[in-house]
Amino acid sequence: MTAATNSKVAELAGRFFQKEYGHFIGGQWVGGDSGEKIAVSCPATGQLLAHVQSGNAADVRRAVDAAYAAFPAWSRTMPVERQRLLLELANRLRRRTEDYGLMETLNNGKPAYEPMVFDLPMAIEFFEYFAGAGHFLHGETIDYAHASAFIHREPVGVCAAIIPWNVPLIMMAQKLAPALVAGNTVVLKPSEICGLSVMEFIRDVADVLPPGVVNVVTGYGPNIGEALVTDPRVRKVSFTGSKPTAQTIMQYCSKNITPHTLELGGKSANIVCDDADLDAAAEGVVQTTIFNKGEVCLAGSRVFVHEKVMDVFLGKLQDIMKTIRHGDPTDMSTQLGPQASRAQFDKVCRYLEIGQQEGAKVLTGGRAAKVAGFEQGFFIEPTVFTNVTNSMTIAREEIFGPVACVIPWKTDEEVIAMANDSTYGLGGGLWTNNLARAHRMSRALETGTVWVNRYYNFAPGAPIGGYKQSGFGREGCFETLLHYTQQKSVIVNLVDGPMGIFQPR
């Protein structure tokens, strides 16, 4: 690591981050009960960026206390008041888009251009979409000859939001926006390794958040999760993350029968047909392989290519992969940054070894990358495996790194069967110029999202969520608001007098 690199990261960290963040509880920054801290580092250089609190059950109780106390008043606010708050949160993000983008880059390692063109616009969009959607969250009436039924839709109460480390600001907005506009209060648990952008955002908007409406507790999952999810005052849990953690959360939720929604991992199929635009398809496969260093649950990492176009497609794919630029993630020209942590780097490297041990061939990459000036960074070469079967470990398990597996196919029926032969069902891609084929195949895929002829083509209001072990519930759409509310039926009798069933003798 060069002195210049070291100095640049230190200067940016000093500009954007506090040396230490407390928990945000009841509108105040407070120290943790344990007094212990967690060091948060830059994955490109290993340099210290800041410290956050290592929270425990006592900290969680204080946060839930604050959220519970704030709920009655917040739940009675008018939709327009909640709309104004969400629009202001969106404006605060927009006002400092470049700053927040660099915060994501420093803490997560993603190339600087990505949060500018994807993370920040999407986070802003979540706040703006739900700000307007709240006006359409209302009850209904049903008229009968003998009665009128009033169906009220009410906020559930205190919500626990547990978010991952790969896209912190997107996840924060995705959870806070629907919960708040529906009239709930929140205890947010960001990642302990990649949550500094979230902490800085909360610091930036603390002046507009009513005390207790949003509370943030940091720390390791095992020290916080059980206390948060099993608190009987928490009436909704929203979790995005790994399957093993989700299984634990589901067990915790069973204690109080707490409603919960889960957005989990994926091993999404990316299907290239023989009539596809191969240039667009190759570009799309590269994008989903390297975007956010492959640390995306929706990544189309199982690339099914029709055997008729396999050779041509692999040539195009290889040509693009050779041009990918590793380097300083704060440089706008860099296309691939380091994995977010040592643990994730080691995990991806293990899968690179497993793939070759199982007989897959490396078309490109296949090893850790050495980047001048960033010798301590967790860089991995963008990797494409060929000679892969759908039963191999690298085709079955989520790698969460810049790794794609290419699998050949002959018929539409065969590729649909292989695509659906997975415990996951979160995303997917389909490349074809045949409209009818696109509709037939996309309808047959067992997955929550299918992008036709452009991967990661997110549309505001379109549901995001999984089939099978990729979770349940939907994010980013109007239906999300239904997860944050509950219904109450009030039936008013319109017929005077007794029913006449019980008469005195």
C-alpha positions in Angstrom: 0.0 0.0 0.0 1.5 3.3 -1.0 1.8 6.4 1.2 -0.4 8.3 -1.3 -3.1 5.7 -1.1 -3.0 5.6 2.7 -3.2 9.4 2.9 -6.1 9.6 0.5 -8.2 7.1 2.4 -7.3 8.8 5.7 -8.3 12.2 4.3 -11.7 10.9 3.0 -12.4 9.1 6.2 -11.7 12.2 8.2 -14.0 14.2 6.0 -17.0 11.9 6.0 -17.0 9.9 9.2 -17.0 10.5 12.9 -14.2 8.7 14.8 -16.9 6.9 16.8 -20.7 6.4 16.5 -23.0 5.7 19.4 -26.4 4.0 19.2 -29.2 6.4 18.1 -32.0 6.0 20.6 -34.9 8.3 21.3 -33.4 11.0 19.1 -30.0 11.0 21.0 -26.6 9.5 20.4 -25.8 7.3 23.3 -23.0 5.0 24.4 -23.3 1.2 24.5 -24.1 -0.7 27.7 -21.0 -2.9 27.3 -18.6 -0.1 26.5 -17.1 -2.3 23.8 -16.5 -1.0 20.3 -16.2 -2.5 16.8 -13.5 -1.3 14.4 -14.8 -0.6 10.9 -12.2 -0.8 8.2 -11.7 0.0 4.5 -11.6 -3.3 2.5 -9.3 -1.7 -0.2 -6.5 -0.8 2.2 -7.3 -2.3 5.6 -7.2 1.2 7.2 -9.5 2.0 10.2 -12.4 4.2 9.3 -14.4 4.5 12.5 -15.7 2.7 15.5 -19.3 1.7 16.3 -20.8 0.4 19.4 -20.9 -3.4 20.1 -24.5 -3.5 21.3 -26.1 -6.0 23.6 -29.6 -6.8 24.9 -29.7 -3.8 27.2 -29.1 -1.5 24.3 -31.9 -3.2 22.4 -34.3 -2.8 25.2 -33.6 0.9 25.4 -34.2 1.2 21.6 -37.4 -0.7 21.8 -38.5 1.4 24.8 -38.0 4.5 22.7 -39.8 3.1 19.6 -42.7 1.8 21.7 -43.1 5.2 23.5 -43.1 7.1 20.1 -45.5 4.8 18.3 -48.9 6.2 19.6 -48.2 9.8 18.5 -46.5 8.8 15.2 -49.2 6.4 14.3 -51.8 9.1 14.5 -50.0 11.5 12.2 -51.6 12.4 8.8 -50.3 10.7 5.7 -49.1 14.1 4.4 -46.9 14.6 7.5 -45.3 11.2 6.9 -44.9 12.1 3.2 -43.1 15.3 4.0 -40.7 13.4 6.3 -39.9 10.8 3.6 -39.4 13.5 0.9 -37.0 15.4 3.2 -35.0 12.2 3.8 -34.8 11.8 0.0 -33.7 15.4 -0.4 -31.0 14.9 2.2 -29.6 12.0 0.2 -29.8 13.9 -3.0 -28.1 16.9 -1.6 -25.0 14.9 -0.7 -25.1 12.1 -3.3 -21.4 12.3 -4.1 -20.5 12.3 -0.4 -22.7 9.3 0.4 -21.4 7.5 -2.7 -17.9 7.8 -1.5 -18.9 6.7 2.0 -20.3 3.5 0.5 -17.1 3.0 -1.5 -14.8 3.6 1.5 -16.7 1.2 3.7 -17.8 -1.5 1.3 -15.2 -1.3 -1.5 -17.7 -0.9 -4.4 -16.4 1.2 -7.3 -17.3 4.9 -6.9 -19.4 5.1 -10.1 -21.8 2.4 -8.8 -23.3 4.2 -5.8 -23.6 7.4 -7.9 -25.6 5.8 -10.7 -27.3 3.0 -8.8 -27.3 2.9 -5.0 -28.1 6.5 -4.3 -30.7 7.0 -7.0 -32.4 3.7 -5.9 -32.4 4.7 -2.2 -33.8 8.1 -3.0 -36.4 6.5 -5.2 -37.6 4.2 -2.4 -38.2 7.3 -0.1 -40.0 9.1 -2.9 -42.1 6.2 -4.1 -43.4 5.3 -0.6 -43.9 9.0 0.3 -46.7 9.1 -2.3 -47.9 5.5 -1.8 -48.9 6.3 1.7 -51.9 8.3 0.6 -53.4 5.2 -1.0 -53.0 3.1 2.2 -56.6 3.2 3.6 -59.4 1.0 4.6 -62.7 0.2 2.9 -66.4 -0.2 3.6 -68.7 -3.1 2.6 -72.4 -2.5 2.6 -75.0 -5.1 3.6 -78.7 -4.8 4.0 -78.4 -5.4 7.8 -75.0 -3.9 8.5 -72.1 -1.7 7.3 -68.6 -3.2 7.6 -65.7 -0.8 8.1 -62.3 -2.4 7.3 -59.6 -0.3 9.0 -55.9 -0.7 8.0 -53.7 0.2 10.9 -49.9 0.3 11.6 -48.6 -2.8 13.4 -46.3 -1.0 15.9 -42.6 -1.3 16.5 -40.8 -2.8 13.6 -37.3 -4.4 13.6 -35.4 -3.9 10.4 -32.2 -5.9 10.0 -30.1 -5.1 6.9 -27.0 -6.6 5.2 -23.6 -5.1 4.3 -23.7 -5.2 0.5 -25.9 -2.2 -0.3 -26.4 -0.4 3.0 -28.2 2.8 1.9 -30.5 0.9 -0.4 -31.5 -1.5 2.3 -31.9 1.2 4.8 -34.3 3.1 2.6 -36.1 -0.1 1.5 -36.9 -0.8 5.1 -37.5 2.6 6.6 -39.7 4.1 3.9 -42.6 1.7 4.0 -42.5 1.2 7.8 -42.6 4.9 8.5 -45.2 5.9 5.9 -47.5 3.2 7.3 -47.3 4.8 10.7 -44.8 2.5 12.5 -41.7 3.2 14.5 -38.4 1.3 13.8 -35.4 -0.2 15.4 -32.8 -0.5 12.7 -29.9 -2.9 12.9 -27.3 -2.2 10.2 -24.3 -4.3 9.5 -21.4 -4.0 11.9 -18.8 -4.1 9.1 -20.5 -1.9 6.4 -22.9 0.5 8.1 -21.0 3.8 8.3 -23.0 5.4 5.5 -26.2 4.6 7.3 -24.9 5.9 10.6 -23.8 9.2 8.9 -27.2 9.5 7.2 -29.0 9.1 10.5 -26.7 11.8 11.9 -27.6 14.0 9.0 -31.3 13.6 9.4 -31.6 13.5 13.2 -33.0 17.0 13.3 -36.1 16.0 11.3 -36.8 12.6 12.9 -39.3 12.7 15.7 -37.5 11.3 18.8 -38.0 7.5 19.0 -39.5 7.1 15.5 -36.2 5.7 14.1 -33.7 4.1 16.4 -30.4 2.5 15.4 -28.5 -0.1 17.4 -25.1 -1.5 16.1 -23.3 -4.7 17.1 -22.9 -8.3 16.2 -26.0 -10.3 15.2 -25.7 -12.9 18.0 -25.5 -10.2 20.6 -28.5 -8.2 19.3 -30.7 -10.4 17.2 -32.5 -12.5 19.8 -33.2 -9.6 22.2 -34.6 -7.5 19.3 -36.7 -10.2 17.6 -38.1 -11.8 20.7 -39.1 -8.5 22.4 -42.9 -8.9 22.7 -43.3 -5.2 21.8 -41.8 -5.8 18.3 -44.7 -6.6 16.1 -43.0 -6.9 12.7 -39.5 -8.1 11.6 -38.1 -7.4 8.2 -34.8 -9.1 7.3 -32.5 -9.1 4.3 -29.5 -11.4 4.5 -28.4 -15.1 4.5 -30.5 -18.2 4.8 -28.8 -19.5 8.0 -29.5 -16.2 9.8 -33.1 -16.2 8.5 -33.6 -19.6 9.9 -32.5 -18.4 13.3 -34.7 -15.3 13.0 -37.7 -17.5 12.2 -37.1 -19.4 15.3 -37.0 -16.2 17.4 -40.2 -15.0 15.7 -42.0 -18.1 16.7 -41.7 -17.2 20.4 -44.3 -14.4 20.1 -45.8 -15.3 16.7 -44.2 -12.2 15.3 -45.0 -11.5 11.6 -41.9 -11.4 9.5 -40.7 -11.0 5.9 -37.4 -12.3 4.5 -35.4 -11.5 1.4 -32.6 -14.0 1.2 -30.0 -15.4 -1.1 -30.2 -16.5 -4.7 -28.5 -18.5 -7.4 -30.3 -16.9 -10.3 -30.4 -18.3 -13.8 -29.3 -16.0 -16.7 -30.5 -17.7 -19.9 -29.0 -16.8 -23.3 -31.1 -18.2 -26.2 -29.8 -18.9 -29.7 -31.8 -15.9 -31.1 -30.4 -13.4 -28.5 -28.5 -10.3 -29.2 -25.2 -11.8 -28.1 -23.4 -8.5 -27.6 -26.1 -7.3 -25.2 -26.2 -10.6 -23.5 -22.4 -10.8 -23.0 -22.4 -7.3 -21.6 -25.3 -8.2 -19.3 -23.5 -11.3 -18.0 -20.4 -9.2 -17.3 -22.5 -6.6 -15.5 -24.2 -9.1 -13.2 -20.8 -10.8 -12.5 -18.8 -7.8 -11.5 -21.5 -5.4 -10.3 -20.9 -4.6 -6.6 -18.1 -7.3 -6.9 -20.8 -9.9 -7.3 -22.0 -9.2 -3.8 -25.7 -9.1 -4.9 -28.4 -11.6 -3.9 -30.0 -11.2 -7.3 -26.9 -11.9 -9.3 -27.4 -14.0 -12.4 -24.5 -16.2 -11.7 -25.7 -19.4 -13.4 -25.3 -18.5 -17.1 -27.2 -21.0 -19.3 -26.0 -20.5 -22.9 -27.6 -22.3 -25.9 -25.1 -24.7 -27.4 -25.5 -23.3 -30.9 -24.1 -19.9 -29.8 -21.8 -21.1 -27.0 -18.4 -20.5 -28.8 -19.4 -17.1 -30.1 -20.8 -16.0 -26.8 -17.8 -17.1 -24.8 -15.5 -15.2 -27.2 -17.5 -12.0 -26.6 -17.7 -12.6 -22.9 -13.9 -13.2 -22.7 -13.2 -10.1 -24.7 -15.2 -7.9 -22.3 -13.8 -9.5 -19.2 -10.2 -8.7 -20.3 -11.1 -5.0 -20.2 -12.4 -4.9 -16.7 -10.4 -2.4 -14.6 -9.4 -3.2 -11.1 -8.0 -0.4 -9.0 -8.7 2.4 -6.6 -12.4 2.1 -5.8 -12.6 5.8 -5.2 -11.6 6.4 -8.9 -14.6 6.8 -11.1 -12.9 4.8 -13.9 -12.5 1.7 -11.7 -15.0 -1.1 -12.5 -14.2 -3.7 -9.9 -13.3 -3.1 -6.3 -12.4 -5.4 -3.4 -14.7 -7.8 -1.6 -16.3 -6.1 1.4 -14.4 -8.1 4.1 -11.7 -10.6 4.7 -14.3 -13.2 5.5 -16.0 -12.7 2.2 -12.7 -12.7 0.3 -11.8 -16.0 1.9 -15.2 -17.5 1.1 -15.0 -16.6 -2.6 -11.5 -17.9 -2.8 -12.7 -21.3 -1.4 -15.3 -21.5 -4.1 -12.7 -20.8 -6.8 -10.7 -23.8 -5.5 -13.9 -26.0 -5.2 -14.9 -25.2 -8.8 -11.6 -26.4 -10.2 -11.5 -29.4 -7.9 -14.9 -30.5 -9.3 -13.8 -30.3 -12.9 -14.9 -26.8 -14.0 -12.5 -24.9 -16.3 -11.4 -21.3 -15.8 -12.2 -19.2 -18.8 -11.1 -16.0 -17.1 -9.8 -15.1 -13.7 -9.9 -17.8 -11.1 -7.7 -16.3 -8.4 -7.1 -13.3 -6.1 -6.0 -10.1 -7.9 -2.9 -8.0 -7.1 -3.6 -4.3 -7.4 -0.7 -1.9 -7.3 -1.0 0.4 -4.3 -3.7 -1.8 -2.7 -1.7 -4.8 -1.7 -3.8 -5.3 1.5 -7.0 -5.1 -0.4 -9.4 -8.0 -0.9 -9.4 -8.1 -4.7 -10.5 -11.1 -6.8 -10.2 -11.4 -10.5 -13.6 -11.5 -12.4 -14.0 -15.2 -13.0 -16.0 -17.3 -15.5 -16.1 -21.0 -15.2 -17.0 -23.3 -18.1 -17.5 -27.1 -18.3 -19.9 -26.6 -15.4 -22.9 -28.9 -14.6 -25.9 -27.8 -12.7 -25.1 -30.2 -9.9 -21.7 -28.7 -9.0 -21.2 -26.9 -5.8 -20.4 -23.6 -7.6 -23.7 -23.9 -9.4 -25.7 -24.8 -6.3 -24.4 -22.5 -3.6 -24.4 -18.7 -3.5 -20.9 -17.5 -3.9 -21.5 -13.7 -3.5 -18.5 -12.8 -5.5 -17.4 -11.9 -9.1 -17.9 -15.5 -10.3 -20.1 -16.8 -13.1 -20.8 -20.4 -14.1 -21.6 -21.2 -17.8 -23.8 -24.2 -18.5 -24.9 -25.4 -22.0 -28.4 -26.3 -23.0 -30.3 -27.5 -26.1 -34.1 -27.1 -25.6 -36.3 -24.6 -23.8 -37.8 -27.3 -21.7 -34.3 -28.5 -20.7 -33.1 -25.1 -19.6 -36.2 -24.3 -17.7 -35.9 -27.5 -15.8 -32.3 -26.8 -14.9 -33.0 -23.2 -14.0 -35.8 -24.3 -11.6 -33.6 -27.1 -10.2 -32.4 -24.8 -7.3 -33.4 -24.2 -3.7 -33.4 -20.5 -4.6 -35.7 -18.4 -6.7 -34.9 -14.7 -6.3 -34.0 -13.3 -9.7 -33.2 -14.3 -13.3 -32.4 -13.1 -16.8 -33.6 -14.1 -20.2 -32.0 -13.0 -23.5 -34.1 -13.6 -26.6 -35.5 -11.6 -29.6 -38.6 -13.9 -29.8 -41.5 -12.2 -27.9 -43.6 -15.3 -27.5 -40.6 -17.3 -26.3 -39.8 -14.5 -23.8 -43.3 -14.7 -22.3 -43.4 -18.5 -22.2 -40.0 -19.0 -20.6 -40.4 -16.1 -18.1 -43.7 -17.5 -16.9 -42.2 -20.9 -16.5 -39.3 -19.8 -14.3 -39.8 -20.2 -10.5 -38.3 -16.9 -9.4 -39.5 -13.6 -8.1 -38.0 -11.3 -10.8 -37.1 -12.0 -14.5 -35.3 -9.4 -16.5 -35.7 -9.8 -20.3 -32.9 -8.4 -22.4 -31.5 -6.2 -19.7 -30.3 -7.5 -16.3 -30.8 -5.3 -13.2 -33.5 -3.4 -15.0 -35.3 -2.3 -11.9 -38.6 -0.5 -12.2 -40.1 1.6 -9.4 -43.0 -0.2 -7.8 -42.2 -3.6 -9.2 -42.1 -6.2 -6.4 -38.7 -7.6 -5.2 -38.7 -10.9 -3.4 -38.2 -14.6 -3.7 -39.7 -18.0 -4.3 -38.7 -21.1 -2.3 -35.7 -20.6 0.0 -35.1 -17.1 -1.3 -37.7 -15.9 1.2 -41.2 -14.5 1.3 -42.8 -11.1 1.3 -42.2 -8.4 -1.3 -40.1 -5.2 -1.1 -40.2 -1.9 -3.0 -43.9 -2.0 -4.0 -47.3 -1.2 -2.7 -47.8 -4.7 -1.4 -44.9 -4.0 1.0 -47.2 -1.6 2.9 -49.6 -4.4 3.6 -46.8 -6.2 5.5 -46.5 -3.1 7.7 -50.2 -2.9 8.5 -52.9 -5.0 9.9 -56.7 -5.1 9.3 -59.5 -4.5 11.7 -63.1 -5.2 10.9 -65.8 -3.1 12.5 -69.4 -4.2 11.7 -72.1 -1.8 12.6 -75.6 -3.2 12.9 -78.3 -1.3 11.0 -81.4 -3.3 12.2 -83.2 -1.9 15.2 -84.5 -4.1 18.1 -83.5 -7.6 19.4 -82.8 -10.5 17.1 -85.8 -12.4 18.5 -83.9 -15.6 19.2 -84.3 -15.4 23.0 -87.8 -14.5 24.1 -89.2 -14.5 27.7 -91.9 -17.2 28.3 
